[in-house]
Amino acid sequence: MLTGRAPYRVMGAMADALRAISEDEPVPPSSWHRGEERINVPSQFPALKVDDEVETIVLKALSKEKARRYQTAEELRRDIERYLEGDAIEAKRDSLGYVLRKKILKHRLSISIVTALAAISIGGAYGWDWGIFWKKGAESQQRRADQFEAKFALQERMLFIGGAAANVIPAPVAPGIVDRDATIRVNATPPVLSLNPLRTYSGELFVCDLLFESLFRRSRKSGLIPNEHLIDRLIDDSDARVKRVVLREGLKWHDGLPLTAADVVFSWRQTTSKSVGAGKASIALLLEKVEAVSDREVRFEFREPRGAWRAAMNFELVPRHLFEKEMDDDPSLRKNDYYKALHRKPVGCGPFRFVSWKNDLITLERWDEYERVEDRPLVRRVVISTIEKSGDQFAAAMAGKLDVCMLTQKQYREEIYQDEFLKVAREARHPFSWYSMILWNCTDNGGLFGDANVRRAMTYAININRIRAEVTNNLAAPCYGPWPVESPNFDPEVKRYAFNADIARDLLKEAGWQTNKSGQLEREKRNSEKDRAVTQPFEFELLVEGINATLVNAAENCRKDLAKVGVIAKIDVVSDSNEFLSRYYKGDFDACMTAISPSVDPEWDRVLYESGSSANRGSYSNKRIDELFDQGGKLLDENERAKCYQRIHRIIYEDQPCTFLFHEPALYAVSKRVEGIEFCDRTGPFLFYPGLRKWWAGAESGQ
């Protein structure tokens, strides 16, 4: 607040920044405003002289030694009050002797210290100019700071990472240290009801991902890559509508029977069956025909060339010899006793095979006949629990019953520095591509948000950075559109709408809204029934799901911001999830605060913005967006396709059918006995390749 700058000159890699914060002394506030050092200081911070006593208070609060800091917030408050009342403060400026002792201890092995000490002795005898000595160091630091500042504009587009910097836990350095008989314990929520790979939800999806496979894998960056365990060759046909896949020789199901091209064809037919109701039906229907050319070759034919061909071919494979037995009796493949039993004891082809399902614990075991040897898991077993409450999950992790546990923001703030936590776990965090937003009802039949200028005004009026700070403790990263910054579909040239209440007022005025004597916005509107003009206040309801405390708090902050520009937002918190979803699906709201995730392929995201789509809950419509989605869906060149979706991103952000708020981070507690964990920007440590198959425990840790 005094300087407009951080107390440390952080630059370069995250590790270097953390090292500077941990080891370097803070830059005194007064130094940022001294003549030639005043570079790139924001204009709202004038070149003022920072009071010595204020600087002393700040530096005491930032002391590296705990004993020298204020011990409580109350101590700091008392010293500030003493200063404001003209009394002597308790904080004392560090003496020169103390500063020198600290530098000597920090660099005691450095020859340069010996030289410095000799210079100090000479300086004491001959009156060395200390100003020159310290100024050179300061100039060197400033040059480094200037280099960092010069790059900052380019780095700003990477704000997606924000405060939620990824922690990647190292992979093993030598095979001999891995305990290949280890058991990993994880949790799946909500409770698993059925292990039917064609109809999976959340926790079920996680388990099925370890048991079953598809022709493509989700990479750590959420793209789709060929599954080399299943695919020997991927062949481009002379016809752009056709793809051919040659399966690896010797593929088997967990029960030992062969996996053939006929299983692939059968799986596609069930995925697209209306009776089955598979989640991937709509994208798989881009395919017109799938046929077995031989036992190992499958021919895929699309109705027209599609850029999303990988996604369309990425349905789960199920064993035909088991799933076709009772099809005539139950075409849904899930309702009769046979299928209910099959989905409680599934047979797949993935890196783990099913062992047991007792009470709330599902046990899987490494399948040592998995054909691709290099992809066989490094642990023997995975035990999956279904603990629903976050408090119970955390307790299980602290008791050693869970190796990976998702943390709430409250747990992350309060627990990760406690001795109990540090004995058994370490924290890990990663930005999610999931994003929170306010979805505006864009219906233009007299609604408030049919005008794009009004929607832009809403975004300008909301201080998203402050909301991130107050609601997520700056752990969330800002969101600037339907795709995350690391996606090739993200347009880095998008002009962001930063918080500016004055611009919001001007846009609202252009849209016909005037401020009344009470400071609230209103406009004249023709009442068709009474055939006369009536005054309409700018007032709307903001629908929020009550079980999401983060969004409820964010909604209240938005309400306060909008009130400052004369807009009345009434928060409608709906605690019943079914009621909330019913209203959301029907578009029964003026505005709705919710969170969604971009799909693995942007072809799937079109339903959120396409005119007339049943999934377009806010009734947004833009013909150019519709055209570009059609165009992007047919492009086969990945670079051209990305450029097309970048144009879509630009238009959506300009139109603001929703105010994009932030990406919440994934926060985890990870057992100290488990290594090799990486994170995906969409699904955390799960549901991507190689994922759990590369987790490992040390040979000395036991099971």
ABEGO torsion letter per residue (X at the ends): XAAGBBABBBBEBAAAAAAAAAABBBBBAAAAABEAABBGBBAABBBBBBBAAAAAAAAAAABABAAABBABAAAAAAAAAAAAAGBBBABBBBBAAAAAAAAAAAAAABAAAAAAAAAAAAAAAAGBBAAAAAAAAAAAAAAAAAAAAAAAAAAAAAAAAEABBBBBBBBBABAAABBAABBBBBBBOBBBABBBAABBBEAAAAAAAAABBBABBBBAAGBBBBBAAABABBBBBABAABBBBBBBBGBBBAAGBBBBAAAAAAAAAAAABAAAGBAAAAAAAABABBBBABAABBBBBBABBBAAAAAAAABBBBBAAAAAAAAAABAAGAABAAAAAAAABBBBABABBBABBBEABBBBBBBAABABAAABBABABBBBBBBABAAAAAAAAAAGABABBBBBAAAAAAAAABAAAAAABBBBBBBBABBBBBBBBABABGBAAABAAAAAAAAAABBAAAAAAAAAGGABBBBAEABBAABAABBAABBBBBBBAAAAAAAAAAAGBBBBAAGBBBBBBBBAAAGBBBBBBBBBBBBBBAABAAAAAAAAAAAAAAAAAGBBBBBBBBABAAAAAAAAAAGBBABBBBBBBBBABAAAAAAAABBGBAABAAGBBBAAAAAAAAAAAABABAAAAAAAAAAAAAAAAAAGABBBBBBBBBBBBBBAABBGBBBBAAAEABGBOAEAAABBBBAAAEX
